[in-house]
Each structure stands twice: as C-alpha cells, then as structure tokens.
Amino acid sequence: MRLQGYLFAALAAATYGTNPLFAKPLYAAGMNPDSVLLFRYVIAIVMMMLLIGWKSWRRKVNLRDTLTVKRHSLPQLIIMGLLMSASSILLFVSYNYMPVGIASTLLFVYPILVAVIMALCFGERLSWIVLGCLLTATAGVALLCRTDSSDTAAQQSFWIGFLCVMASSLAYAIYLVGLNKTRVRTIATLPVTFYVLLFGSLIYVVRLGCGIVPLVMPHGTMMWLCCLGLGLFPTVISLVMTSRAIQCIGSTQTALLGALEPVTAVTLGIAFLGESICLREAIGMVLIFAAVTLVVGKAKG
C-alpha cells in the first residue's frame, strides 16, 4: 500500500509539472489564463465523467450512487475546489511574469507550508531541523528573486509573478492539508476529484461570465491538443493520483515526491520553451529542493 502511495505521488508530481508545456503555447496564441483554465477544467470534468461512468459500469453500480456524497461533505468539497482553482489561476498568471522553471520551483515551497500549517493548526511539533530548513528555503527563494535586469518594469513584472506563485503555493498547501484532515478523506478518489474540478471551475465561469476577463476560444488543432493535454495530464491524472497518494501515505509524504514537479517543469522549459537558468538560480533551486526534502524526510522519521 505504501509503495503504491509513493508511486501515485511521483506520478502526480511529474504530470503536474507539464502545466507550462501546454499553457505557454496557448498564451502565445492569444488566450488568457482564465480561458485556458476554463477549457482545462471543462475537458477534465468530461474526462472524469467518462472515467467514473466506465468504473460504475464495470462494477455494475449506478452512476448516481457513485457520485452521491453526504450533504455535510459538500461545503468541504466546495472549499477544496475553490482552493485548487485559486492555486491554478495564480500559478498560470505567474507564467506571464517569470520563467516557468522559477515559478514551478517557488511553488515547491508548499511542502514546507504544509509542515508549518500542520504545526500551527494540528499541534505537530515544529523541530529545529524544520526551522533550519525554513531558513534554507528562504535563502533559496532569495537567490531566485534576485533579478539581473536593471529595467524597473522587468523587476516589477517579476515581483508580480513572485507574489502570485507564493499565493498559489499557500492555497495548494491548504488544499493538501484539507484532503488529509477533513471528511473529504473518507470519500472515494474519483468523486472527490470530480467535485473538486466541478466546484473549482465556478471561479472561471464567474470571472468570464461577468466580463471581468474576456473569453478567448481555442482555434486550430494544436490549441485544442494543448487544451486536451492540460485536461488530462496535470489535471485528471495529477489530481486522481494526488488523492490516492494522500489516502495511502498522507499529505506530508505526498509532498516529498512533489520534487518531481519543478524538475519536470524546468526540464520541459529548457527542452521545449527555450528557457535557461544561470548558476545563481540553480543554487537557489538546489537549496529549496534540499530544504523540502529534509522537512518531509524528518516528518517521515
């Protein structure tokens, strides 16, 4: 069971790291983050319905029974969906202001935030090792936040992206803790994922429907393939695997394998998006990876 949990967590992190691979081409074609995420969520919801329907048919269970959850669980599912959606849109907005590799690495501070939330809200002991790792991660973040450009506009753009991705990391950390510490944990993985996507999509429906941001439709085969990729890999596969991993090994251990997410994003950014990293940025990334690994490794011990 635990080995499966680690495999689920690794797959969840690696697939989540494919976000920028599919999102950046859509931005280049003129779509905004809300439009990209709306299609990502809608496609993922359809995929989840098909998956749940197939599972129900195989088990000869009524689809309605599969999707039925207790009434008192709905508020928590709504909150989980809104947290995931907020994390998604903040991360996707940050891609417009900084390299995806740096954004994905900064997002990776969420395991440390999970440890801090568990200590503050659930009484888990925050050891000296964890405090030292917090300082190490802070040093890594500081290195990533140094910009070589003297252009004021470029610096302001970077800091907007920084604030967005840190808020995204906090929302995702709360989401992981919520999956582990609320009644949501007792619900099967597929219904949880379906309702998280369904309720999370409401943010984009409201923002686009109220005219806060314009809806931009994808056009052409490549754009639709990118939307399908977003719906499948970093959404359906990643969320399903994350829920399964947390049920098997808990939120803290799931966070450890999250190291594959920035590694995937950095690799894809260099290979396909023409990005690069300098020595200072590489050192900052290593400090963050080391700090997070020690925090989660200490929790495991």
C-alpha positions as CSV (number, residue, x, y, z in Angstrom):
1,M,0.0,0.0,0.0
2,R,2.8,2.5,0.9
3,L,4.8,1.6,-2.2
4,Q,1.7,2.3,-4.3
5,G,1.3,5.6,-2.5
6,Y,4.8,6.7,-3.3
7,L,4.3,5.7,-7.0
8,F,1.0,7.6,-7.1
9,A,2.6,10.7,-5.6
10,A,5.6,10.6,-8.0
11,L,3.2,10.3,-11.0
12,A,1.0,13.2,-9.6
13,A,4.0,15.5,-9.3
14,A,5.6,14.6,-12.7
15,T,2.3,15.1,-14.6
16,Y,1.6,18.4,-12.7
17,G,4.9,19.7,-14.0
18,T,3.6,19.5,-17.6
19,N,1.4,22.6,-16.9
20,P,3.7,25.1,-18.7
21,L,4.3,22.8,-21.6
22,F,0.7,23.1,-22.6
23,A,-0.2,26.5,-21.2
24,K,2.6,28.6,-22.8
25,P,1.7,27.8,-26.4
26,L,-1.9,28.8,-25.7
27,Y,-0.7,32.1,-24.2
28,A,1.4,32.7,-27.3
29,A,-1.7,32.1,-29.4
30,G,-3.6,34.8,-27.6
31,M,-5.5,33.0,-24.8
32,N,-5.6,34.4,-21.3
33,P,-5.2,32.3,-18.1
34,D,-8.9,32.2,-17.3
35,S,-9.8,31.0,-20.7
36,V,-7.1,28.4,-20.7
37,L,-8.1,27.1,-17.2
38,L,-11.8,27.1,-18.1
39,F,-11.2,24.7,-21.0
40,R,-8.7,22.7,-18.9
41,Y,-11.3,22.2,-16.2
42,V,-14.3,21.6,-18.5
43,I,-12.3,19.0,-20.5
44,A,-11.1,17.4,-17.3
45,I,-14.7,17.2,-15.9
46,V,-15.9,15.4,-19.1
47,M,-12.9,13.0,-18.8
48,M,-13.8,12.3,-15.2
49,M,-17.4,11.7,-16.0
50,L,-16.4,9.2,-18.6
51,L,-13.9,7.5,-16.2
52,I,-16.5,7.3,-13.4
53,G,-19.2,6.0,-15.8
54,W,-16.8,3.3,-17.0
55,K,-15.9,2.3,-13.5
56,S,-19.6,2.2,-12.5
57,W,-20.4,0.1,-15.5
58,R,-17.7,-2.4,-14.7
59,R,-18.7,-2.7,-11.1
60,K,-22.4,-2.7,-12.1
61,V,-23.1,0.3,-9.8
62,N,-25.5,3.1,-10.5
63,L,-23.7,6.3,-11.6
64,R,-25.8,8.4,-9.3
65,D,-24.8,6.2,-6.3
66,T,-21.1,6.6,-7.2
67,L,-21.4,10.4,-7.3
68,T,-23.6,10.7,-4.2
69,V,-21.8,12.2,-1.2
70,K,-23.1,13.1,2.2
71,R,-24.6,16.6,2.5
72,H,-22.3,17.7,5.3
73,S,-19.3,16.9,3.0
74,L,-20.4,19.4,0.3
75,P,-19.1,22.6,1.9
76,Q,-15.7,21.0,2.3
77,L,-15.7,19.8,-1.3
78,I,-16.6,23.3,-2.4
79,I,-13.8,24.8,-0.4
80,M,-11.3,22.2,-1.7
81,G,-12.4,23.0,-5.3
82,L,-12.0,26.8,-4.8
83,L,-8.6,26.3,-3.2
84,M,-7.4,24.2,-6.1
85,S,-8.8,26.6,-8.6
86,A,-7.3,29.6,-6.9
87,S,-3.9,27.8,-6.8
88,S,-4.2,27.0,-10.5
89,I,-5.1,30.5,-11.7
90,L,-2.4,32.2,-9.6
91,L,0.2,29.8,-10.9
92,F,-0.9,30.3,-14.5
93,V,-0.9,34.1,-14.1
94,S,2.7,33.8,-12.8
95,Y,3.8,32.2,-16.1
96,N,3.2,35.6,-17.8
97,Y,5.7,37.3,-15.5
98,M,8.6,34.9,-14.9
99,P,10.2,31.8,-16.4
100,V,8.2,28.7,-15.8
101,G,11.1,26.9,-14.2
102,I,11.5,29.5,-11.5
103,A,7.7,29.7,-10.9
104,S,7.5,25.9,-10.5
105,T,10.4,25.9,-8.1
106,L,8.9,28.6,-6.0
107,L,5.6,26.7,-6.0
108,F,7.6,23.8,-4.5
109,V,7.8,25.6,-1.1
110,Y,4.3,24.2,-0.4
111,P,5.6,21.1,1.5
112,I,7.2,23.4,4.0
113,L,4.0,25.4,4.2
114,V,2.2,22.1,4.8
115,A,4.6,21.4,7.7
116,V,4.0,24.8,9.2
117,I,0.2,24.6,8.9
118,M,0.2,21.1,10.5
119,A,2.3,22.6,13.4
120,L,0.2,25.7,13.9
121,C,-3.3,24.1,13.4
122,F,-2.9,20.5,14.4
123,G,-0.2,20.5,17.0
124,E,2.6,18.8,15.1
125,R,5.9,19.6,16.5
126,L,8.0,22.1,14.5
127,S,11.5,20.9,15.2
128,W,14.8,22.8,14.9
129,I,15.5,20.9,11.7
130,V,12.3,22.2,10.2
131,L,13.1,25.7,11.3
132,G,16.6,25.4,9.8
133,C,15.0,24.2,6.6
134,L,12.7,27.2,6.6
135,L,15.8,29.4,6.6
136,T,17.5,27.4,3.9
137,A,14.4,27.5,1.7
138,T,14.2,31.3,2.4
139,A,17.8,31.6,1.2
140,G,16.9,29.7,-2.0
141,V,13.9,31.9,-2.6
142,A,16.0,35.0,-2.1
143,L,18.5,33.8,-4.8
144,L,15.7,33.1,-7.2
145,C,14.2,36.5,-6.5
146,R,17.4,38.4,-7.5
147,T,17.0,39.8,-11.0
148,D,19.9,40.7,-13.1
149,S,17.9,43.2,-15.1
150,S,18.1,46.9,-14.2
151,D,14.8,47.5,-16.1
152,T,12.2,48.7,-13.5
153,A,9.3,47.3,-15.5
154,A,11.0,43.9,-15.7
155,Q,11.6,43.9,-11.9
156,Q,8.0,44.9,-11.2
157,S,6.8,42.1,-13.5
158,F,9.0,39.6,-11.7
159,W,7.6,40.6,-8.3
160,I,4.1,40.3,-9.5
161,G,4.8,36.8,-10.6
162,F,6.5,36.0,-7.3
163,L,3.5,37.1,-5.3
164,C,1.2,35.1,-7.5
165,V,3.2,31.9,-7.2
166,M,3.7,32.2,-3.5
167,A,-0.1,32.7,-3.0
168,S,-0.6,29.7,-5.3
169,S,1.7,27.6,-3.1
170,L,-0.1,28.6,0.1
171,A,-3.5,27.7,-1.5
172,Y,-2.2,24.3,-2.6
173,A,-0.7,23.6,0.8
174,I,-4.1,24.3,2.5
175,Y,-5.7,22.1,-0.1
176,L,-3.4,19.2,0.7
177,V,-4.0,19.6,4.4
178,G,-7.7,19.7,3.8
179,L,-7.7,16.5,1.9
180,N,-6.0,14.8,4.8
181,K,-7.7,16.4,7.8
182,T,-11.4,16.7,6.7
183,R,-14.2,14.3,5.9
184,V,-13.1,14.5,2.3
185,R,-10.5,11.9,3.1
186,T,-13.3,9.3,3.6
187,I,-14.8,9.8,0.1
188,A,-13.6,7.8,-2.8
189,T,-10.9,9.3,-5.0
190,L,-12.9,9.7,-8.2
191,P,-15.9,11.5,-6.7
192,V,-13.5,13.8,-4.8
193,T,-11.6,14.7,-7.9
194,F,-14.8,15.2,-9.9
195,Y,-16.3,17.6,-7.3
196,V,-13.0,19.5,-6.9
197,L,-13.0,20.2,-10.6
198,L,-16.7,21.0,-10.8
199,F,-16.7,23.5,-7.9
200,G,-13.3,24.8,-8.9
201,S,-14.5,25.7,-12.4
202,L,-17.0,28.1,-11.0
203,I,-14.3,30.7,-10.5
204,Y,-13.6,30.9,-14.2
205,V,-17.3,30.7,-15.1
206,V,-18.0,33.7,-12.9
207,R,-15.0,35.7,-14.0
208,L,-15.6,35.1,-17.7
209,G,-19.3,35.3,-17.4
210,C,-19.3,38.7,-15.6
211,G,-16.9,40.1,-18.2
212,I,-14.0,40.5,-15.7
213,V,-11.8,38.9,-18.3
214,P,-12.7,38.1,-22.0
215,L,-13.3,34.6,-23.1
216,V,-10.9,33.5,-25.8
217,M,-11.7,30.4,-27.7
218,P,-9.0,28.0,-28.9
219,H,-8.7,27.6,-32.6
220,G,-6.8,25.1,-34.7
221,T,-5.7,21.6,-34.0
222,M,-2.6,22.5,-31.9
223,M,-4.5,24.7,-29.5
224,W,-7.2,22.0,-28.9
225,L,-4.5,19.4,-28.4
226,C,-2.9,21.6,-25.8
227,C,-6.2,22.0,-24.0
228,L,-6.7,18.3,-24.1
229,G,-3.2,17.8,-22.7
230,L,-4.0,20.2,-19.8
231,G,-7.2,18.5,-19.1
232,L,-5.6,15.0,-19.0
233,F,-2.0,15.2,-17.6
234,P,-1.7,18.0,-15.0
235,T,-5.4,17.8,-14.1
236,V,-7.2,14.4,-14.2
237,I,-4.1,12.2,-13.8
238,S,-2.4,14.5,-11.3
239,L,-5.5,15.1,-9.1
240,V,-6.5,11.5,-9.1
241,M,-3.0,10.3,-8.2
242,T,-2.7,13.0,-5.5
243,S,-5.9,11.9,-3.8
244,R,-4.9,8.3,-4.0
245,A,-1.4,9.1,-2.6
246,I,-2.7,11.1,0.3
247,Q,-5.1,8.2,1.2
248,C,-2.1,5.8,1.2
249,I,0.7,7.8,2.7
250,G,-0.7,11.1,4.0
251,S,-0.2,14.7,2.8
252,T,3.3,15.2,4.2
253,Q,4.8,12.2,2.4
254,T,2.9,13.1,-0.8
255,A,4.6,16.4,-0.6
256,L,8.1,14.8,-0.7
257,L,7.6,13.4,-4.2
258,G,6.5,16.9,-5.3
259,A,10.1,17.5,-6.1
260,L,9.4,15.9,-9.4
261,E,7.1,18.7,-10.3
262,P,9.7,21.5,-10.6
263,V,12.2,19.1,-12.1
264,T,9.7,18.2,-14.8
265,A,8.8,21.9,-15.4
266,V,12.4,23.1,-15.6
267,T,13.4,20.2,-17.9
268,L,10.5,20.9,-20.2
269,G,11.0,24.6,-20.1
270,I,14.6,24.2,-21.3
271,A,13.9,21.5,-23.8
272,F,10.7,22.9,-25.4
273,L,10.2,26.5,-24.3
274,G,13.7,27.9,-24.9
275,E,14.3,28.8,-21.3
276,S,17.6,28.7,-19.4
277,I,18.9,29.0,-15.8
278,C,22.0,30.6,-14.5
279,L,24.3,29.4,-11.7
280,R,22.6,31.6,-9.1
281,E,19.2,30.3,-10.0
282,A,20.4,26.7,-10.0
283,I,21.9,27.1,-6.5
284,G,18.6,28.6,-5.3
285,M,16.7,25.7,-6.7
286,V,19.0,23.2,-5.0
287,L,18.6,24.9,-1.7
288,I,14.8,24.8,-1.9
289,F,14.9,21.1,-3.0
290,A,17.2,20.2,-0.1
291,A,15.2,22.1,2.5
292,V,11.9,20.5,1.4
293,T,13.4,17.0,1.2
294,L,14.8,17.4,4.8
295,V,11.5,18.6,6.1
296,V,9.5,15.8,4.7
297,G,12.2,13.2,5.5
298,K,12.1,14.4,9.1
299,A,8.4,14.1,9.1
300,K,8.7,10.5,7.8
301,G,11.2,9.6,10.6
